[in-house]
Structures are given as structure tokens and as C-alpha cells.
Amino acid sequence: MEAHFDLPPSAWVQRWAPSIRPGGVVLDVAAGSGRHARLLARMGFEVEAVDRDASLFADPPPRVKVVEADLEAGPWPFAGRRFDGVVVTNYLHRPLLAVLVDCLERGGMLVYETFAQGNERFGKPSNPAFLLAPGELLEAVRGRLRVVAYEDLTVSEPRPAALQRLAARRD
């Protein structure tokens, strides 16, 4: 898969991050090189940026703690922790969806954007294991979070992709 190191922060994350409690603690899942953690820190949030390869995130700024953990094979590194926001982009590990919902504080926001079925026509990811089925993000939060916004669409920027996007709050 093409590296996302040079991409600007997701427009979806930029749109919904202001809905997270000001000054709150935000978990950036599969943070990679830290494009969203850096944005969130600039916005005044305390950020926990987790990725299986912390070396991708060189020189984290103040307000960002980088945590190296394998979220698919290892234990959940934030057991018992709650966050005011959880941000996930370009990453899907289905068993983690319920965990992410559970780790939100009351009033906490889940901001999620990743690839959906149909993306295979644009390149990678094309493996169905990494592509959301229609409505899958909605189903993952049904009855647990209040959906503020949801999109299932094809975009052309920053590169052509089929995506699902969700912004949802724990009441």
C-alpha cells in the first residue's frame, strides 16, 4: 500500500475534531507518521498515538505520547482507560471496533474514516478483510453511540478511494 506519510490530515478528521471536548485526551489509532496526532496536539488536545511501529512517528511534538503496540496480536494497551475522542483513518481491524466504542468517555467522539468495498477498483487495499461492507461502521455503533454524521462515498482527493466515514458521540 502507498505510504500516507506525506498526506495532509484527513478533511473528515479536521471537520469533526472540534467536536471533541476542548483540551481532552484523544487516542489516535494506527497513528503512522502522526499526521492526525500533530493536528490534534496543535488544537490543544493531549494525544496518545498508538501504532505497531513507533519509529514511523519521528519527533512527536509536545502533548503527544507515542505508544508502540500491536493492536491485532497483542493485548489492548489502554485497558481501563477512557478517551474524550478516538480518531482512526485508513485502518480496519474488526475486533477492535467494539473496544474503541467502549473506551470513549461519556460525551466522547469517535471519528473514523477507512476504505470500503469498491476500493479494489482503485488499487490497494483490495483485500475484503480490509474493506468495510456497506453500512458496517453504522452497525458497529448501533445502539451504543449517537451518529452525528456518516458517509459512504467515492472520493477523488487526495487519491481516488471508496470510503466510509463516521462521526459518533457517546451520550
C-alpha positions in Angstrom: 0.0 0.0 0.0 1.2 3.5 -0.7 2.6 5.4 2.3 0.5 8.1 3.8 3.4 10.0 5.3 3.1 13.0 3.0 -0.7 13.3 3.1 -2.3 16.2 4.9 -4.7 15.5 7.7 -8.0 14.0 6.6 -10.6 16.6 5.9 -13.1 14.4 7.8 -10.9 14.5 10.9 -10.4 18.2 10.5 -14.2 18.7 10.3 -15.1 16.6 13.4 -12.1 17.1 15.7 -13.5 20.4 17.0 -16.5 18.4 18.4 -14.2 16.6 20.8 -14.2 18.1 24.4 -11.7 21.0 24.3 -8.4 20.1 26.0 -9.5 16.4 26.1 -7.4 13.3 25.7 -7.6 11.8 22.2 -6.5 8.4 21.1 -5.0 8.3 17.5 -5.3 4.6 16.4 -2.7 3.3 13.9 -1.1 6.7 14.0 1.6 6.0 11.5 3.7 9.1 10.9 1.4 11.2 13.1 -0.4 13.5 10.7 -3.5 13.4 12.9 -1.8 13.4 16.3 0.1 16.5 15.2 -3.1 18.2 14.1 -4.9 17.3 17.4 -1.9 18.5 19.5 -2.0 21.8 17.7 -5.7 22.0 18.5 -4.8 21.7 22.2 -5.6 18.0 22.8 -3.5 15.6 24.8 -2.8 12.8 22.3 -2.0 9.1 22.8 -0.7 8.0 19.3 -0.6 4.2 19.0 1.0 2.2 16.2 2.8 -1.1 15.9 5.8 0.7 14.6 6.6 3.8 16.7 9.6 4.6 14.5 7.3 5.9 11.8 6.4 8.8 14.1 9.7 10.7 14.4 10.0 13.7 16.8 6.5 13.8 18.3 5.5 17.3 19.4 4.6 18.3 23.0 1.2 16.9 24.0 1.7 13.7 22.1 2.7 10.4 23.7 3.6 7.7 21.2 2.8 4.1 22.2 4.1 1.2 20.3 1.7 -1.8 20.4 0.4 -4.4 18.1 -3.3 -3.9 18.2 -4.0 -7.1 16.3 -1.8 -9.6 18.0 -1.1 -8.1 21.4 -3.2 -7.0 24.4 -5.1 -3.8 24.3 -2.6 -1.3 25.7 -5.2 1.1 27.2 -7.2 -1.3 29.4 -9.4 0.6 31.8 -8.6 4.0 30.1 -11.2 6.3 28.7 -10.8 8.9 26.0 -12.6 12.1 25.0 -12.0 11.3 21.4 -10.8 8.4 19.2 -9.6 9.0 15.7 -9.0 6.2 13.2 -8.1 6.6 9.5 -7.1 4.1 6.8 -7.2 1.2 9.3 -9.6 -1.6 9.9 -9.3 -4.4 12.4 -12.9 -5.5 13.1 -12.3 -7.0 16.5 -11.2 -3.6 17.7 -14.4 -1.7 16.7 -16.2 -2.6 19.9 -13.1 -1.8 22.0 -12.9 1.6 20.5 -16.5 2.3 21.3 -16.1 1.1 24.9 -13.1 3.3 25.6 -15.0 6.5 24.9 -15.9 8.8 27.9 -19.4 10.0 28.2 -19.6 12.7 25.6 -16.6 11.3 23.7 -16.4 11.3 19.9 -15.4 8.6 17.6 -14.1 10.0 14.3 -13.5 7.1 11.8 -12.6 7.0 8.1 -11.4 4.0 6.2 -11.7 2.1 3.0 -14.9 0.4 1.9 -15.9 -2.2 -0.6 -15.5 -0.8 -4.1 -12.0 0.4 -3.3 -10.5 -2.5 -5.1 -11.2 -0.8 -8.4 -8.7 2.0 -7.4 -5.9 -0.3 -6.1 -4.9 -1.1 -2.6 -6.3 -2.0 -0.2 -8.3 -4.5 -2.2 -8.4 -7.4 0.2 -12.0 -7.7 1.5 -10.6 -8.2 5.0 -9.6 -4.5 4.9 -12.7 -3.1 3.3 -15.9 -2.2 5.1 -19.1 -3.7 3.9 -22.0 -1.3 3.2 -23.2 0.2 6.5 -20.6 -1.7 8.5 -19.5 1.3 10.5 -23.1 2.2 11.3 -23.7 -1.4 12.6 -20.6 -1.3 14.7 -22.0 1.6 16.8 -25.8 0.9 16.5 -27.4 1.3 19.9 -24.1 2.4 21.5 -23.2 5.8 20.1 -25.3 8.6 18.6 -24.3 9.0 14.9 -23.7 12.7 14.1 -22.5 12.1 10.5 -22.0 9.2 8.2 -20.8 9.0 4.6 -20.3 6.0 2.2 -18.8 7.5 -0.9 -16.1 7.6 -3.5 -13.6 10.5 -3.4 -11.0 11.7 -5.8 -8.7 13.5 -3.4 -6.1 13.0 -2.0 -6.4 9.9 -4.3 -9.4 8.0 -5.7 -10.8 5.8 -3.0 -14.1 4.2 -1.7 -14.6 5.3 1.9 -16.9 5.1 4.8 -16.7 7.9 7.4 -18.4 8.2 10.7 -18.6 10.7 13.5 -20.5 9.5 16.5 -20.8 10.5 20.2 -21.3 8.5 23.4 -24.3 10.1 25.2 
